[in-house]
């Protein structure tokens, strides 16, 4: 099978990019020909057809006039339209599998795929089809669903993106383009949701998702060897350092304990974090880590903490933790409670609640060796049953076949 994988980035910038690259590798490992369509970036993974990738420019540093002119490519990218057309005509893929494309490759790719009669599957990694600002958060970081009636002007009126009127207006315009001109529900044959929470939220907003979607959790390549005896006695946070990830709440909670916390990642809160932990010997910031270095930190941690404050979908952080047999302390929000099962694969606390998190942290830290061992083994088994590459491939191919048979 010739499968066209499409994503804004061809390197790991976030969890969705990791899924896109992992899916490409998974298909290749199982004998399929994978074509990729993405954007140029010095950090890109190697790709044989990268000559047709497109440039994506960061317009934020330009003056307002250049930003206005450049916003047309954010909404509809003609280069993406032309290059994808060429890629398809030269390679003739059997189907296309989309990941993230808004604000980069743009909806222009949907028109190409429709015009050339390519079956389309899209994995939903976020809430962009429902919320112009993507994360159901207003400019104060509070949960917001004011656009439920598809009155997307709310995004501009409330300046949902960073409190910025211009950026919020562009997102609003993009949402109305999806509503009236290029509605993904008219162009995509099947949607893959990576959490039941996300699937039900989309169906709640638009019943049409019900008849053309399925649930399939993200996956990872699970290491064969693992051990519960290699822990360094610390709790670990790894991921994007941003407010919606709940890191500030975690810092407040950990300061009330003697628990050792290691923080790994990068993002807008980095300087804030570095300054706030100066006087605390039990908190250590390690910067950005990946590959074997990150695996070692996960393997030697007691728990992975996922204190999210938005409708987290199916976080790769949790999946990778379970794959290494590490239980998770997670916020009870979004899709997290589907996989962090209380007293089985980890513990849950009330999102945004410092007192609740502090209590759970202390309880987890005082767990007996026997109880911790049971928790660790259950987490690992859960990963093997739900997040393995073999399980994912089997279900993904069934979805592909179903759409191709139509």
N, C-alpha and C positions, 0 to 999 in steps of 0.2 A: 504494500500500500504506500502511496506517495502522500505524505501528510505535510501540509503547510502550517507551521507554527508562527504566530504573529504576536508581537509584544513591543511596547515602546522602547524597552531597553534590552540589550543583549549581554548584560552583566548583572550581578546581584546588587541591586539598589534597595530592594525590599523583599518581603516574603513572596509576593506574586511573581517577581522576577526569578526567584529560586524555583518556584513551581514550573514556570515556563521552561527554564533550562533543564530541570530534572525530567520533565515530560519529554523533551526532545531526546535526551539521552536514553530514557526508558524505551522509547519507540525504536531508536537506532539499535539498542542492545537486543531487541526482539526482531531484527531483520527488516524493519521498515525504512524507506527512504524519507528522510526529514529535510524539508526546506524551511529556512527561517527568513522572516522579514521583520526588520527592526530599524534602529537608527545608528548612526556613527557615534562612537565614543572611544577614547583611548583605553578605557577599561574593558572593552568588549572581549568576550570569549571568542576563540577562533571560529570562523564560519566560512564555508566554501563559497556561498553566494552573497557575501557581504558587499560586493561591488554595487549591488542594487539597494543597499541600505540608504536611508535618507538623513540629511542633517536636521537636528532639532536645536534651535537656538534659545538660549536663556535671555529673555527680553527684559528682565527685571531691572537691570542696571541702566537701561536706556531712558531718554527723556520721554515725556508723555506722547509726543507726536510719533516717535518711532514705535512706541508701544502700541499705539492705536493701529498703525500700519501693519505691524508684525502680528497683531492679534488675528488677522485673517488666516494665517497659517496654523494658528492654534485651533481655529474652528473648522477649517477645511483645507487640508494640505494637498495641493495639486501635484507636488513632486511625488508624494506617497501614491497618489492615484496612478500616475504615469509609470512609476517604477514597479509597482505591484502588478499592473497590467502586463508589463513586459515579462516579469518573473513567471507569471501564470502561463502566458502564451508559450514561453520557452520550455517550461518544465511540466506543464499539465498535471497539477496535483489532483488527487482524488477528492480531497476535502480540506477545509481550512479550520484550524482550531485557534480561536482568538483568546487573548488574555487581556492586558491593559492596552488601550490604544487612544483613549481620549486625551486631548491636549498635546498630542505628539503626532502619531500617524493619522489620527482623527477619523471621523465617520466616513471620510472619502473612500476608505478601503471597503466599506460595506457596499457601496455602489459598484465598485470593481467586481467584487465577488458575486453580486447579484447579476450584473451584466454578463459575466462569463460563466454563469450557471454552476458555480462551485458551492457544494453543500457547506454550511457554516455551523460550527459549534462554538459556543463561548463559555469559558469558565468565569463565573462571577466572583471576583476577589474582594469587591468593595460594594458601596451603595450608590455609585455614580448615576445609575439609571433612575434612582428615586430622589436623591438629594444632590442639588447642583454642586454643593461644597464637599460632597462625597461621604463624609463621616457622621452625618446627623449631629453635628456640633455647631453651635452658634459662635460668634466672635469672642464669647467669654468662656468657651470650653464646656458649655452646658448642653445636655442632650436636647435636640430640637427636631421636631417633625412638622413644622409649620407649612412645608411644601407638599403635604400629603394630598391636597386637592389639586396638585400640579399648578398652583399659583406661584411660579418660580420667582416672581418679582420680590418675594419675601427675602430671597438671598441677597438682593441688592439693597433693599430697605434696611435690613439688619446687618449689612456689611459682614457677611458670614466668614469670608476668607481674610483672616488676619486683620479684620477691622478696616479693610481697604475697599473703598467704593469702586474703583476702577476694576480691580481683580474680581470682585464679587459680581460686577455687571457683566464681565466677560463670561463667567460661569453661568449666569442667568441666561444670557443669550444662547450659549451652547445648549442649555437644557431645553429652551424653546425650539431650537433647531431639531433636537431629538424628538420633541413632541409633535411638531408639525411637518418637518421635511424628511428627516432620515430616522425613523423610529426603529430601533433595533428589533423590536418584536415583529416587524415586517420583513426584516432582512436575515435574522438568525433563525436557523432551523431547530436548534436545541440549546438550552442553557444548562450548564452544570453548576450546581450550587455546592459549596464546600462546607456548609453547615445547614442544619434544619432550620435554625433561627433565621438565617438569611433567606432561605427559600420561602418560608412562611411570611416573612416581612414583605418580600416582593409580591407574593400572591395577594397579600392584604392590600397592597397599593394597586395592583392590576391583576385581575383574575386570569388574564391570558397566559401568565407565566405557568399556571397550573397544568395546562395541557402540553407544554413543550419544555419540560424541565425534569431533572433528576438530581438526586443527592449523591455526591461522591466526595468523601473527605480527601484533603491533601495527603501526600505521601512523602516518605523519605527512604533513602537506602539504608536499611537497618543494619548496623554492624553485627557480625556473628558473635563476637566476644564482648562480654560486659561483666561487671562485678559490682557488688554492693560494698566491697571491702576497700575500695580505693578512694574513699572520700576524705576531703581535707577539712571537714568540719565547718564549712561555710555555706551560706545561702547565695544564690547567683541570680542576678538579673542580666539578661542580654537582649539587645534589640535596639530599636530607634530611641534616642533620648529626646522624647517630646512629651508635652503635657498630657496628651490623651492616653499615653501609655501608663500613666499613674505613678510615675517615678517620684514625684514630689511627695505624694501620699506615702509611698514606701519609705522614703527617707525620714519622714516624721515618725512613722511607726517604729522603724528600726532603732531610732535614737532613744526610744523608751526601753530598749533591751540591751543585753550584752552579746547578742547574736552577731557573728561576723558576716558582713555582706560584701560581695564583690560585684562591681558594676562593669559591664562590657557593652560598648556600642559607640555611636556617634549621632549627633543631631543638634538641634537648636538649643537644648538645655545644657550642653556640655560645660560651658563656663559657669553657669549657675550651680551645677552639681559640684564642680571642682572647688568652688568657693565655699559652699555650704557644708562640705565634709572635712574641712581643714582641721577642725578641733575634735574630730571623732576618730578614735583609733580603730574602731570596729568596722569602719566603712572604707573600702578601697576602690578607687577608680582605675581601671586598666586600659581604657581607650578601646579602639576598634580591634577585634580579633576575628579570625576566620580559619577555616580548614582544621588542620591537626591541632593548632593552638586552642581553638574554641572547643573542639572535641575533648581535649584534655581537661579544660576548665569544667565542662559539663560532667565528665566522668568523676571528677574529684569533689563535686558539690554534693551537699546533702539534699537540697531542694532547689528547684527553679521557681522563681517568683514571677507571676504574670499579673500585675496589679492594674489592669486596663480600666479606663474610664470612658470608653466609647463602645459601640456595639461591635466588639471584636468578633471576627468571622470564624476562622478556623486557624488559629495562630500556629505558624511553623515552630515557634518557640516551644509550645507544648508538645508538638509531635516529635521534635528532636529530643526533648527531655525524656519522654517515654521510651524512645528508641534506645536510649542509653540507660534505661531502668531507673530514671530519676523521677520521683514524685513531684507534683506541681502544687504550689499554693496560688490559687487563681481567684480573680474577682468574679462575682456571680452576675456577669453581664454578657449579652450577645451569645455567641456560640460556645463560650468557655464551659458552662455547666454541662454541656452535652458530653464532654470528654474528660473533664476534671470531676470525677465522681467522688463525692465526700466519703472519706475513710476507705476508699478502694484504690483510686489512682492519685489521690492527693486531698487537699482541703480547699474549701471555698470561704470567702469572706465578703462582706457587703462592700461593693464598689464605692470608692471615694470616702470610706469610713475608716479613719485612722485607728480608732479604738477597736473596731472589729478586726482589722488587720493585725494589730498588736497582739490581740488575744490569740489569734490563729497562729501567728509566728511563734509565740511562747509555747503553745500547745504542741506544735510540730517539733520544736526543739527538744521538748521533754519526752518525746515518744521513746518507748523502750526499744532496744535493739531488735527484739523479736518482731514487734509490731512494724518497725521500720522495714525490716526485711520482707515482710508480707506485702507491705505497700509498694515496695520497689519491684518485687516480682509481678505483682498485679499490673503495674504501670507498663512494664516490659511486655507482658502477655497481651495487654490491650493494644499496644503498638503493633505487635506481630499480627494480630487479628484484623486490625482496622487501617493501619497506615503503611503496610509493607508494599514494596514495589510490585510484587507478584499479584497481590490482591487488587491493587490499583489498575494494573495493566489489564487484567482479566475483565474488570468492569468497564474500563475505558473503551476497550475494543468492542464490547457489546454495544455501547452507545454509538460508536463509529459505524458499526455494521447496521444498526437499526436505521440510522439516518441515510446511509448509502442505499439500503434496500428500498427506501421510499422513492 
